[in-house]
């Protein structure tokens, strides 16, 4: 995702000023367990994409148990730690990238949030 013209398969275009619409783009945010980040990052590198990784905490029905001290006591944490890997791709490549994410995660649970991106402005 650089401002230079390249022939990458998932190239996104930046505008020079707000309001000049770039190509139709989508933002993919993959919510997953920290131990599964490596698989997603390797896929993103294969596709020549860039990504941002966020550390997030969420509250769900299933609570994590954490051992403390020398492992003699365990306690329930009131939140679950997760990672969000976010990237921007062209709209026509969404189905292909999501199917490759499924394959890369090989059965591990994850959530892919897809949202519209109106414009990208290089500052």
ROZA-703605 format. One line per 10 residues: number of its first residue (from 1); their letters; for each residue x, y, z of C-alpha. Coordinates in steps of 0.1 Angstrom, whole numbers, plus 5000, padded with zeros to 4 digits. Example, Ala and Ser with C-alpha at 12.3 -4.5 7.8 and 13.67 -1.06 7.14 Angstrom:
% residues 2
1	AS	5123,4955,5078; 5137,4989,5071
***
This chain:
% residues 123
1	XXXXXXXXXX	5000,5000,5000; 5024,5026,4988; 5018,5058,4970; 5039,5046,4941; 5023,5027,4912; 5031,4990,4915; 5016,4958,4900; 5007,4941,4933; 4976,4920,4931; 4960,4937,4960
11	XXXXXXXXXX	4971,4973,4954; 4950,5000,4970; 4951,5036,4957; 4955,5067,4978; 4940,5100,4970; 4960,5133,4972; 4931,5152,4987; 4900,5142,5007; 4869,5138,4986; 4886,5124,4956
21	XXXXXXXXXX	4873,5088,4959; 4899,5061,4957; 4890,5027,4943; 4863,5007,4961; 4880,4993,4992; 4872,4972,5023; 4888,4971,5057; 4892,4936,5071; 4897,4933,5108; 4904,4898,5120
31	XXXXXXXXXX	4897,4892,5157; 4916,4862,5170; 4935,4846,5199; 4971,4858,5204; 4985,4823,5196; 4970,4825,5160; 4985,4858,5150; 5016,4842,5133; 4995,4824,5107; 4975,4856,5098
41	XXXXXXXXXX	5007,4877,5095; 5024,4851,5073; 4994,4852,5050; 4994,4890,5049; 5031,4889,5040; 5023,4864,5012; 4997,4887,4997; 5020,4917,4999; 4997,4936,5022; 5003,4958,5052
51	XXXXXXXXXX	4985,4954,5085; 4980,4969,5119; 4979,4947,5150; 4959,4958,5180; 4958,4943,5215; 4922,4942,5227; 4902,4928,5257; 4867,4915,5255; 4840,4902,5277; 4824,4869,5267
61	XXXXXXXXXX	4806,4840,5282; 4837,4818,5284; 4862,4833,5309; 4899,4824,5309; 4915,4808,5339; 4949,4821,5349; 4973,4803,5373; 4991,4825,5397; 5021,4821,5420; 5036,4786,5416
71	XXXXXXXXXX	5005,4773,5399; 4988,4764,5432; 4959,4788,5427; 4938,4797,5397; 4915,4826,5392; 4890,4837,5365; 4899,4868,5346; 4869,4891,5339; 4880,4896,5303; 4896,4877,5274
81	XXXXXXXXXX	4928,4889,5256; 4925,4890,5219; 4944,4905,5189; 4929,4924,5160; 4948,4923,5127; 4935,4950,5103; 4942,4956,5067; 4927,4973,5036; 4921,4956,5003; 4902,4961,4971
91	XXXXXXXXXX	4866,4951,4972; 4869,4924,4945; 4894,4905,4965; 4874,4901,4998; 4861,4866,4992; 4895,4853,4981; 4913,4868,5011; 4887,4855,5036; 4888,4820,5022; 4926,4821,5024
101	XXXXXXXXXX	4923,4833,5060; 4901,4803,5068; 4927,4780,5054; 4956,4797,5072; 4938,4795,5106; 4930,4758,5099; 4900,4754,5121; 4909,4779,5148; 4881,4803,5157; 4883,4839,5145
111	XXXXXXXXXX	4860,4867,5135; 4865,4887,5103; 4848,4922,5104; 4844,4937,5069; 4837,4974,5066; 4837,5000,5037; 4866,5024,5033; 4855,5056,5014; 4889,5071,5009; 4926,5069,5018
121	XXX	4946,5101,5019; 4984,5100,5020; 4997,5127,5044
***
